[in-house]
Amino acid sequence: MTEPNSQSKSKEVPAADVPAAAESQQGQEQQQNQQQQQRRGGRGERRGRRGDRRGQDRDSEWQERVVQIRRVSKTVKGGKKMSFRAIVVVGNERGQVGVGVGKAGDVIGAVRKGVADGKKHIVKVPLTRNSSIPTLSNGRDGAASVLIRPAAPGTGVIAGGSIRTVLELAGIKNVLAKRLGSKTPLNNARAAMVALASLRTHKQTAKERGISLQQIYS
């Protein structure tokens, strides 16, 4: 009578080991899944870091200069609301420049809005080998009128006020500029932007007129 009991016990022992083996396999699969997720997360973090570095490199190319900060007021129903207005010039000194205006309750916020507005109004300037402009140009905004003329190498930037800031951040190193109207910094900066936006190279002018480049020089 003891033999059947011993056989039944011997058969029950391996059956008890099956759940333990299954649990060990599940634990290994969970560890593998966690390792894969960590690897994927590490790749995502690396990509995010690369994207941040690229964004920082792009931002580092642009330079910002504050032309003027004024305290302005707005009359409302309850009295006067005070705020700040900032005129900011943004450029990369490689032929791209923009002028922006920002208003906020504090100076930092106004400058930040001015930078964002300036990047929305970027103008591409054609530069020559001597870091000058190809032709004479005249720009007008409101009562301000600006005359910009190319200069020989070594001349430098002969200009003043906000016009000089716009020309320097555009990457122009040899130029002559003259203010012919209002003295308002914002209007002069915008007039300079109009003059730079109207510039055309000799090749572009020949293509627009439908003639050869030699006919322009003749």
C-alpha positions, 0 to 999 in steps of 0.5 A: 500500500505504500508504493502507490503513495510514493509514486503519486508523490514522485509525480507531484514534484515536477508539476510543482516546478512548472510554475517556478520555471514559467515565473523565471521566464516571465522575469527574464522577458520583463528584464529584456523589455526594460532594457530595450525601453531604456535603450530607446529612451537613451536614443530619444534623449540623444536626439533631443540633445542634438536638436537642442544643440542645433537650435542653440547653434542657429540662435548663436548666429544671430546678433541682437542690438537694442536701438532704443527703449522708451517708456510709453503710456496708453490712456484707458478708462481707468487712467493711464497704462504704462509700458515699455517700447523697445526697438531691436535690430537682429542680424547675422552679419551674412547678408540678413537683417531685420528690425522689430518693435516690442511692447510689454510691461517690463523691459525684458519682455519688450526686448524679447518681443522685439527680437521675435518681431525682427526675425519675422521681417528678415531682409536678404542683402546682396553683398559684394566681395568687398563687403559692400553693396552693389549699387546706390539705393534710396529708402523712405519710411514716413518722414525719414529718407536714407541714402546708401552708397557703396564705398571702396575697401577700407572705408568702413561704415560711414553712418550714424544712429540706427542706420549704422546698427542696421548696416553693421548687423547686415554684414556691410563693412564699406558703405556711405549712408546719409540721413535726409529727413526725420531723426526718429530712430525707428523711421530711419531704421525702417528706411534703411531696411527699405533701401537694402530690400530694393538692392539688386545685383547686376545679374538680377537686373540683367535678367529682369530686363532681358538683356546680357550682362555686358550690355549693362556694363557698356 
